[in-house]
Amino acid sequence: MPVLVDDAVYDFATFEEILPATVTITRTSQEDFKSRQLIVWVDGVRIATLLWGHSITRELQPGPHRLRISNTLYRKTVDFTVRTGEQVFFEAISHMGPGSIFMILLLGVGPLYMTVKRMN
Protein backbone atom coordinates (compact mmCIF):
# COMPACT_ATOMS: atom_id res chain seq x y z
CA MET A 1 0.00 0.00 0.00
CA PRO A 2 1.54 3.35 -1.01
CA VAL A 3 2.21 5.95 1.67
CA LEU A 4 0.32 9.17 1.13
CA VAL A 5 1.91 12.54 1.87
CA ASP A 6 -0.92 13.43 4.24
CA ASP A 7 -0.29 10.23 6.19
CA ALA A 8 3.44 10.97 6.44
CA VAL A 9 2.79 14.52 7.68
CA TYR A 10 0.28 13.22 10.22
CA ASP A 11 2.73 10.53 11.39
CA PHE A 12 5.52 13.08 11.80
CA ALA A 13 3.27 15.44 13.78
CA THR A 14 2.23 12.55 16.02
CA PHE A 15 5.86 11.48 16.44
CA GLU A 16 6.86 15.03 17.44
CA GLU A 17 4.16 15.04 20.13
CA ILE A 18 5.64 11.97 21.85
CA LEU A 19 9.22 13.26 21.78
CA PRO A 20 10.37 14.76 25.07
CA ALA A 21 11.36 18.40 25.32
CA THR A 22 15.03 18.77 26.24
CA VAL A 23 17.55 21.41 27.25
CA THR A 24 21.27 20.99 26.62
CA ILE A 25 23.90 23.18 28.28
CA THR A 26 27.37 22.92 26.79
CA ARG A 27 30.72 24.36 27.79
CA THR A 28 32.87 23.87 24.72
CA SER A 29 33.58 27.41 23.49
CA GLN A 30 37.18 28.25 22.65
CA GLU A 31 36.48 31.65 24.30
CA ASP A 32 36.16 29.87 27.67
CA PHE A 33 38.94 30.31 30.23
CA LYS A 34 38.85 26.50 30.65
CA SER A 35 39.26 26.69 34.40
CA ARG A 36 36.90 26.44 37.37
CA GLN A 37 33.58 24.68 37.39
CA LEU A 38 30.19 26.01 36.37
CA ILE A 39 27.22 25.00 38.50
CA VAL A 40 23.95 24.54 36.59
CA TRP A 41 20.39 24.71 37.95
CA VAL A 42 17.13 24.24 36.06
CA ASP A 43 13.97 25.40 37.84
CA GLY A 44 15.87 25.65 41.13
CA VAL A 45 17.23 22.08 41.01
CA ARG A 46 20.99 21.62 40.71
CA ILE A 47 21.56 19.34 37.73
CA ALA A 48 25.30 19.52 36.99
CA THR A 49 28.76 20.83 37.66
CA LEU A 50 30.31 21.47 34.25
CA LEU A 51 34.02 21.50 33.57
CA TRP A 52 35.34 22.75 30.25
CA GLY A 53 34.50 20.37 27.40
CA HIS A 54 31.44 18.89 29.13
CA SER A 55 27.73 19.22 28.46
CA ILE A 56 24.49 18.09 30.09
CA THR A 57 21.07 17.29 28.61
CA ARG A 58 17.84 17.07 30.62
CA GLU A 59 14.27 16.26 29.65
CA LEU A 60 11.73 18.94 30.58
CA GLN A 61 8.00 19.31 30.65
CA PRO A 62 6.74 21.70 27.96
CA GLY A 63 6.32 25.24 29.26
CA PRO A 64 8.37 28.00 30.91
CA HIS A 65 11.63 27.22 32.71
CA ARG A 66 14.51 29.04 34.40
CA LEU A 67 18.17 28.23 33.80
CA ARG A 68 20.78 29.51 36.26
CA ILE A 69 24.52 29.06 35.83
CA SER A 70 27.16 30.17 38.32
CA ASN A 71 30.96 30.15 38.34
CA THR A 72 30.79 30.75 42.14
CA LEU A 73 31.53 34.47 41.69
CA TYR A 74 29.05 35.53 39.01
CA ARG A 75 25.78 33.97 37.97
CA LYS A 76 23.46 34.33 35.00
CA THR A 77 19.77 33.51 34.88
CA VAL A 78 17.90 32.86 31.64
CA ASP A 79 14.15 32.31 31.36
CA PHE A 80 13.04 30.22 28.39
CA THR A 81 10.04 28.29 27.13
CA VAL A 82 10.18 24.86 25.55
CA ARG A 83 7.50 23.18 23.43
CA THR A 84 6.74 19.48 23.11
CA GLY A 85 9.53 17.77 21.19
CA GLU A 86 11.69 20.92 21.11
CA GLN A 87 15.40 20.79 21.85
CA VAL A 88 16.88 23.96 23.37
CA PHE A 89 20.65 24.50 23.41
CA PHE A 90 22.66 26.92 25.56
CA GLU A 91 26.39 27.60 25.57
CA ALA A 92 27.93 28.68 28.88
CA ILE A 93 31.23 30.58 28.79
CA SER A 94 33.41 31.53 31.74
CA HIS A 95 35.80 34.22 30.50
CA MET A 96 38.17 36.96 31.59
CA GLY A 97 36.92 40.52 31.56
CA PRO A 98 38.63 43.89 31.48
CA GLY A 99 41.46 43.92 33.99
CA SER A 100 41.30 40.21 34.79
CA ILE A 101 44.70 39.46 33.29
CA PHE A 102 46.37 42.19 35.35
CA MET A 103 44.84 40.86 38.57
CA ILE A 104 45.93 37.33 37.67
CA LEU A 105 49.47 38.49 36.97
CA LEU A 106 49.61 40.65 40.11
CA LEU A 107 47.71 38.54 42.63
CA GLY A 108 47.59 35.11 41.03
CA VAL A 109 43.78 35.23 40.93
CA GLY A 110 41.22 37.34 39.14
CA PRO A 111 37.51 37.48 38.34
CA LEU A 112 36.02 35.30 35.62
CA TYR A 113 32.79 36.56 34.09
CA MET A 114 29.87 34.56 32.73
CA THR A 115 28.13 34.58 29.36
CA VAL A 116 25.20 32.32 28.46
CA LYS A 117 24.15 32.16 24.80
CA ARG A 118 21.09 30.43 23.40
CA MET A 119 22.24 28.50 20.36
CA ASN A 120 18.87 28.00 18.61
PEZI-V143203 format. One record per residue. N is the residue number from 1. RES is the residue in three letters. OMEGA is omega in whole degrees, -180 to 180 (none if undefined). NEAR is the number of other ideal C-beta (glycine too) atoms within 10 Angstrom. Layout:
N&RES&OMEGA&NEAR ; N&RES&OMEGA&NEAR
This chain:
1&MET&-179&4 ; 2&PRO&178&4 ; 3&VAL&178&8 ; 4&LEU&-180&9 ; 5&VAL&180&7 ; 6&ASP&178&8 ; 7&ASP&-180&11 ; 8&ALA&178&10 ; 9&VAL&179&10 ; 10&TYR&180&11 ; 11&ASP&179&11 ; 12&PHE&179&10 ; 13&ALA&178&10 ; 14&THR&179&9 ; 15&PHE&180&10 ; 16&GLU&-180&12 ; 17&GLU&-179&9 ; 18&ILE&177&8 ; 19&LEU&177&12 ; 20&PRO&171&14 ; 21&ALA&-179&19 ; 22&THR&171&15 ; 23&VAL&178&21 ; 24&THR&176&15 ; 25&ILE&-177&25 ; 26&THR&178&18 ; 27&ARG&-175&23 ; 28&THR&-177&13 ; 29&SER&175&16 ; 30&GLN&177&6 ; 31&GLU&-176&11 ; 32&ASP&178&19 ; 33&PHE&176&17 ; 34&LYS&178&13 ; 35&SER&-180&10 ; 36&ARG&180&13 ; 37&GLN&171&16 ; 38&LEU&-180&25 ; 39&ILE&-172&15 ; 40&VAL&174&23 ; 41&TRP&170&16 ; 42&VAL&-179&19 ; 43&ASP&176&13 ; 44&GLY&-180&7 ; 45&VAL&179&8 ; 46&ARG&-177&11 ; 47&ILE&-177&16 ; 48&ALA&165&19 ; 49&THR&-174&11 ; 50&LEU&168&21 ; 51&LEU&-178&12 ; 52&TRP&-179&17 ; 53&GLY&-178&10 ; 54&HIS&173&14 ; 55&SER&-179&15 ; 56&ILE&177&16 ; 57&THR&179&13 ; 58&ARG&173&17 ; 59&GLU&-180&10 ; 60&LEU&169&16 ; 61&GLN&176&11 ; 62&PRO&179&13 ; 63&GLY&-178&10 ; 64&PRO&180&10 ; 65&HIS&179&18 ; 66&ARG&177&12 ; 67&LEU&176&21 ; 68&ARG&180&17 ; 69&ILE&-177&25 ; 70&SER&171&18 ; 71&ASN&-180&22 ; 72&THR&174&11 ; 73&LEU&178&11 ; 74&TYR&175&14 ; 75&ARG&177&14 ; 76&LYS&177&17 ; 77&THR&-180&11 ; 78&VAL&173&16 ; 79&ASP&180&9 ; 80&PHE&179&14 ; 81&THR&180&11 ; 82&VAL&179&19 ; 83&ARG&177&10 ; 84&THR&178&13 ; 85&GLY&-177&15 ; 86&GLU&175&16 ; 87&GLN&-180&13 ; 88&VAL&-178&20 ; 89&PHE&175&15 ; 90&PHE&174&21 ; 91&GLU&179&18 ; 92&ALA&-178&26 ; 93&ILE&173&23 ; 94&SER&-171&26 ; 95&HIS&176&15 ; 96&MET&177&15 ; 97&GLY&179&13 ; 98&PRO&177&8 ; 99&GLY&-178&10 ; 100&SER&-177&16 ; 101&ILE&179&11 ; 102&PHE&177&10 ; 103&MET&179&14 ; 104&ILE&179&15 ; 105&LEU&-177&9 ; 106&LEU&-173&9 ; 107&LEU&-176&8 ; 108&GLY&177&7 ; 109&VAL&177&9 ; 110&GLY&-178&16 ; 111&PRO&172&14 ; 112&LEU&-177&21 ; 113&TYR&-177&16 ; 114&MET&169&17 ; 115&THR&176&15 ; 116&VAL&-178&18 ; 117&LYS&172&12 ; 118&ARG&-173&11 ; 119&MET&179&10 ; 120&ASN&none&8
